[in-house]
Amino acid sequence: MDVTNVDEEVQKVLDRLSGKQSKTWATKKVKQLTCNLVLAAADKASCQLNDKQAAAAAAGQHLVHKCNYKPVQPEWHVPWHMVQVISSHLGWVRSLAIEPDNKWFTLGSVNCMIKIWDLASGTLKLTLTSHISPVHRLAVSACHPYLFSCGEDKQVKYWDLETNKVVRQYHGHLSGVYTLALHPVLDLLVTGSRDSVVRVWDICTKQQIHVLASHKSTISSVQCQEADPQVILASMNSTVRLWDLTAGKSMTTLTHHKKSVHTLALHPTQFGFASASSDNVKQWWCPKGEFVQNFDQGNSSIINSLVVNSNGIVFSGADNSGKTKLVEFLEMSNPGAFIGKLENMVNAWNDSPKKGYGAHRDSDAEYDPDFDSDLD
């Protein structure tokens, strides 16, 4: 039916409106007329769209115009220099943590010792001995003078730095504890172990709040943040999981990596994180774990450490002769690289985005991008 004949059809219906039977017939006729009008309008719109597509194809154009991608030009960075090398541990340095006020930092080694160093002078201040196996991870509380450590002896220790003694121990893991993290707001401690289980502890009561047991391999890294997902886990089975801490359930499982994921790093200002394995470093956005991009490492070495500073510089350390690389978090440029003696095991930034620290198998090295100005 042609749309132009609508007035004639409506007039015919109105002329037949006489009596109850005529009203019933008119109602049916109006419904049929409405349906025919809708179909006619749809056919007309479809014909017009086909004509536009044909014209665009003939002209070699597309209906949807995409803007050309313009890569962001990376900013120039001051060359990096080594400031100081500290050699005191008798074994591999596996963990490094910096005190929030930038007064001291602490190192954990495979010789079962935890050493605390003055950040300004690089002198040894204290040695803590309580672990009976290599120390894998350290964390310094930002709210209290507390230090947390974990190691292959299945122990998680809570140190009071005013008395330099172990105040509490958290028991529950069935194998070596490889990683731990403190919640930035709540008094919670999250630990990951070789038994493929992540445990959430109440720091004060030592009570176990959650047992996150969905991973099928060793937990290599854990990170905590204020907003959901509050817990992000990396595993040796090539997966990264985002957890809802309130419900104790997994929100998302990221399976983009092809090899074991060794470390994670949260961006201090943006709502995102990075994950690293021997295939590459990947960038993600929270809360859904949306994949952003890959950082090309240029080799297939195992990345043992990964940190991001407030300027968006990713500080990564690998096991290929201690090589340490820095790349932009958003620009994929490469501001610099360091070559150490042996495998780079762990890195860290302090609150100043200009200072990075890297620990190797035989020493701890401090790097500074603006060497001359910081010495004045």
Secondary structure, 3 states (H helix, E strand, C coil): CCHHHHHHHHHHHHHCCCCHHHHHHHHHHHHHHHHHHHHHHHHHHHHHHHHHHHHHHHHCCCCCCCCCCCCCCCCCCCCCEEEEEECCCCCCEEEEEECCCCCEEEEEECCCEEEEEECCCCCEEEEEECCCCCEEEEEECCCCCEEEEEECCCCEEEEECCCCEEEEEECCCCCCEEEEEECCCCCEEEEEECCCCEEEEECCCCCEEEEECCCCCCEEEEEECCCCCCEEEEECCCCEEEEECCCCEEEEEECCCCCCEEEEEECCCCCEEEEEECCCEEEEECCCCEEEEEECCCCCCCEEEEEECCCCEEEEEECCCCEEEEEECCCCCCCEEEECCCCEEEEEECCCCCCEEEEECCCEEEEECCHHHHHC
